[in-house]
Amino acid sequence: QHPTPNTQHLAPTNRMPGGGPTHIPNARWNTEAGAGRFPTTTWSNVIVARDTDDSACDEAVGRLIEKYWKPVYFYLRRRGVLSEDAKDLTQAFFVYLFFERTENGERRFKKYLHVGKSREDPHGFRKFIKHWLKRFWTDALRHKSALKRGGGLNIRSLDEADLTTDEGRFNLADYETPEAIFDRVWVDVVLDHALSDMELSMRGSGKAREFVVFRDRMTAELRGDPLANKEVARRHGVAESTVSKYFTRGQAILKHFILAQLGETCSSEDEAKVEMRDLFQALG
């Protein structure tokens, strides 16, 4: 049985919540993305900034790494790599993906990235990462000593992470392939980021209690608890009808923030819809 998202101890983050409404009427748990002009993506910003602004490029690359280092790490763990070595190889992979060495040995952002058809594929950036991760793994087997120590890149959130809890939640033997655990951890990361942004937004609008009730109700739902409404109502001292109301409203709000997260690495609304569909399918 796959783990539920880590929603029990989310704290507000310093990330902007992405704007947008705190309530989207008549929305459901489904794959329909919101209408409107699709935003400029983090990936698009990387492509532009690499030729114009090193600091902007570093910032955009950093945001992409923040979202994908954990799926990469667990992909490598499923390959049989020990934890500390997987951390080193995770950092080395992002150097391999984004950077190159100049003639005098300095590191610079790659002027040419093999984006190719991946930007037109409905699974664009996620498929792009997995494609190059597979190639990186092949190269790592051939040149283990050259890639082992992370290539000079320090991912602070990886260096400071205590992965004990995550290692317990994602049982490597439960996933048939490295790609399968990559996708499942990706779902978890997207949900955690979206929930953090949702919490920040709702706390700012005086709805902290509503968020906590929704979070607990959602966690119970994902665990398949048949008495979810009753238990959450008892825990928080509210009526079951209130729990139901908060849950319905919270689903719509969360969908907005999930779409905002997916939009950072999707080139179109259609691509975001496919990613949204895959995310909910993975949750079962």
C-alpha positions in Angstrom: 0.0 0.0 0.0 1.4 3.4 -1.0 2.1 6.0 1.6 -0.2 9.0 2.1 1.3 12.5 1.7 3.2 13.9 4.7 0.5 16.4 5.7 0.5 16.1 9.5 3.2 18.6 10.5 3.2 21.2 7.7 4.4 24.6 8.7 4.0 27.8 6.7 6.8 28.4 4.3 8.4 31.5 2.9 7.2 30.6 -0.7 4.6 32.8 -2.2 1.3 31.0 -2.5 1.1 31.8 -6.2 -1.8 34.2 -5.9 -5.3 33.3 -6.9 -8.6 32.8 -5.1 -8.9 31.2 -1.7 -12.1 29.5 -3.0 -12.9 28.1 -6.4 -16.7 27.2 -6.6 -18.0 24.0 -8.0 -14.6 22.3 -8.3 -14.1 18.6 -7.5 -11.3 16.0 -7.2 -10.8 15.6 -10.9 -8.4 16.3 -13.7 -9.9 19.5 -15.0 -7.5 22.4 -14.8 -8.7 26.0 -14.4 -9.2 28.3 -17.4 -7.2 31.3 -18.3 -3.8 32.3 -19.6 -1.1 29.8 -18.7 1.8 31.4 -16.7 5.4 31.6 -17.7 7.0 28.4 -16.3 10.1 28.0 -14.2 11.5 25.8 -17.0 10.9 28.6 -19.5 12.7 31.0 -17.3 15.7 28.7 -17.2 15.9 28.6 -21.0 15.7 32.4 -21.2 18.0 33.2 -18.2 20.8 31.0 -19.2 21.8 33.4 -22.0 21.1 36.7 -20.2 21.3 36.6 -16.4 23.4 34.1 -14.3 21.6 35.0 -11.1 18.2 34.6 -12.5 19.2 31.3 -14.1 20.6 30.0 -10.8 17.4 30.9 -9.0 15.2 29.2 -11.6 17.4 26.1 -11.6 17.3 26.1 -7.8 13.5 26.0 -7.8 13.5 23.0 -10.3 16.1 21.1 -8.2 14.0 21.8 -5.0 11.0 20.0 -6.6 12.9 17.1 -8.1 15.8 16.1 -5.9 13.7 13.8 -3.7 12.3 11.8 -6.6 15.8 11.5 -8.0 17.1 10.4 -4.7 14.5 7.6 -4.3 15.1 6.5 -7.9 18.7 5.9 -7.1 17.8 4.2 -3.8 15.6 1.8 -5.8 18.6 1.1 -8.0 20.3 -0.2 -4.9 22.4 2.8 -4.0 23.1 3.3 -0.3 21.6 6.5 1.2 24.8 8.6 1.5 25.9 7.6 -2.0 22.5 8.4 -3.3 22.7 11.9 -1.9 26.0 12.4 -3.6 24.7 11.0 -6.9 21.6 13.1 -6.7 23.7 16.3 -6.5 26.0 15.0 -9.3 22.9 14.3 -11.5 21.8 17.9 -11.4 25.4 19.0 -12.3 25.3 16.5 -15.2 21.9 17.8 -16.3 22.4 21.6 -16.1 26.1 22.4 -16.1 29.3 21.9 -18.1 32.9 22.8 -17.7 34.6 25.5 -19.7 38.1 25.2 -21.2 39.6 26.7 -18.1 37.7 24.4 -15.8 35.0 26.7 -14.6 31.4 25.5 -14.3 28.8 27.2 -16.4 25.2 26.6 -17.3 24.8 24.5 -20.4 24.2 26.6 -23.5 22.5 23.7 -25.1 20.0 21.5 -23.3 18.6 18.4 -24.9 15.0 19.5 -24.5 13.9 18.4 -28.0 10.5 16.8 -28.1 10.2 16.7 -24.3 8.7 20.2 -24.3 6.0 19.0 -26.6 5.4 15.8 -24.8 2.3 15.9 -22.4 4.6 14.6 -19.6 7.3 17.2 -20.6 9.6 18.1 -17.8 9.0 15.0 -15.7 9.8 12.7 -18.6 12.8 14.8 -19.5 14.2 14.4 -16.0 13.6 10.6 -16.1 15.2 10.2 -19.5 18.4 12.0 -18.5 18.4 10.3 -15.1 18.5 6.9 -16.9 21.4 8.0 -19.0 23.2 9.5 -16.0 22.8 6.1 -14.2 24.4 4.4 -17.1 27.3 6.9 -17.1 27.6 6.6 -13.3 28.2 2.9 -13.6 30.9 3.5 -16.2 32.6 6.5 -14.3 31.7 5.9 -10.7 34.6 7.8 -9.2 34.1 10.9 -11.4 30.4 11.3 -10.4 30.4 10.1 -6.8 31.0 13.3 -4.8 28.2 15.5 -6.3 30.2 17.5 -8.8 30.6 20.5 -6.5 26.9 21.3 -6.2 25.4 21.6 -2.8 21.6 21.2 -2.5 21.0 22.7 1.0 17.6 21.0 1.5 19.2 17.6 0.6 22.2 18.2 2.8 20.0 19.1 5.8 17.3 16.6 5.2 16.6 13.8 7.7 15.3 11.2 5.3 14.6 8.6 8.0 10.8 9.2 8.0 10.7 9.2 4.2 12.7 6.0 4.0 10.1 4.4 6.2 7.2 5.7 4.3 8.5 4.7 0.8 9.3 1.0 1.1 11.6 0.4 -1.9 10.4 -3.2 -2.3 6.8 -1.9 -2.9 7.8 -0.4 -6.3 8.6 -2.6 -9.3 10.8 -0.1 -11.0 12.9 3.0 -10.1 10.6 5.0 -12.4 7.6 3.9 -10.4 9.0 5.2 -7.1 10.2 8.4 -8.8 6.6 9.1 -9.9 5.2 8.3 -6.5 7.6 10.5 -4.6 7.0 13.3 -7.2 3.3 13.2 -6.3 4.2 13.5 -2.6 6.4 16.5 -3.3 3.8 18.3 -5.4 1.2 17.7 -2.7 3.4 18.9 0.1 4.3 22.1 -1.7 0.7 22.7 -2.6 -0.5 22.1 0.9 2.2 24.4 2.4 1.2 27.2 0.0 -2.5 26.6 0.8 -1.8 26.7 4.5 0.1 30.0 4.1 -2.8 31.5 2.1 -5.5 30.3 4.5 -3.7 31.4 7.6 -3.2 34.8 6.1 -7.0 35.0 5.5 -7.9 33.9 9.0 -8.9 30.3 8.1 -6.1 28.4 9.9 -8.6 26.1 11.7 -10.5 25.4 8.5 -7.2 24.3 6.9 -6.3 22.0 9.7 -9.7 20.3 9.6 -9.4 19.9 5.9 -5.8 18.5 6.1 -6.8 15.9 8.7 -9.9 15.0 6.7 -7.9 14.6 3.5 -5.3 12.4 5.3 -8.1 10.2 6.6 -9.6 10.0 3.1 -6.3 8.9 1.5 -5.9 6.3 4.2 -9.3 4.9 3.4 -10.8 5.6 6.8 -14.6 4.9 6.6 -15.2 6.9 9.7 -13.2 9.9 8.6 -15.9 12.6 9.0 -16.9 11.3 12.5 -13.3 11.0 13.8 -12.1 14.4 12.5 -15.3 16.1 13.9 -14.6 14.5 17.3 -11.0 15.5 17.3 -11.6 19.1 16.5 -14.9 19.6 18.4 -17.0 20.5 15.3 -20.1 19.1 13.7 -19.7 16.4 11.0 -21.5 18.8 8.6 -18.8 21.4 9.2 -16.1 18.8 8.4 -17.9 18.0 5.2 -18.2 21.6 4.2 -14.5 22.3 4.9 -13.5 19.2 3.0 -15.5 20.1 -0.1 -14.3 23.7 -0.1 -10.7 22.6 0.7 -10.6 20.3 -2.3 -11.3 23.2 -4.6 -8.6 25.4 -3.0 -6.0 22.6 -3.0 -6.7 21.9 -6.7 -5.8 25.5 -7.4 -2.5 25.3 -5.6 -1.7 21.9 -7.2 -2.2 23.4 -10.6 0.1 26.3 -9.6 2.8 23.8 -8.7 2.4 21.8 -11.9 2.4 25.0 -13.9 6.0 25.7 -13.0 7.2 22.8 -15.1 4.5 22.5 -17.8 4.5 24.4 -21.0 0.7 24.5 -21.5 -2.6 24.0 -19.7 -3.1 20.7 -21.6 0.2 19.4 -20.2 -0.8 20.5 -16.7 -4.1 18.6 -17.1 -2.2 15.4 -18.0 0.1 15.9 -15.0 -2.9 16.5 -12.7 -4.6 13.3 -14.0 -1.4 11.3 -13.4 -1.1 12.7 -9.9 -4.6 11.7 -8.9 -4.3 8.3 -10.5 -1.2 7.7 -8.4 -3.1 8.5 -5.3 -5.7 5.9 -6.2 
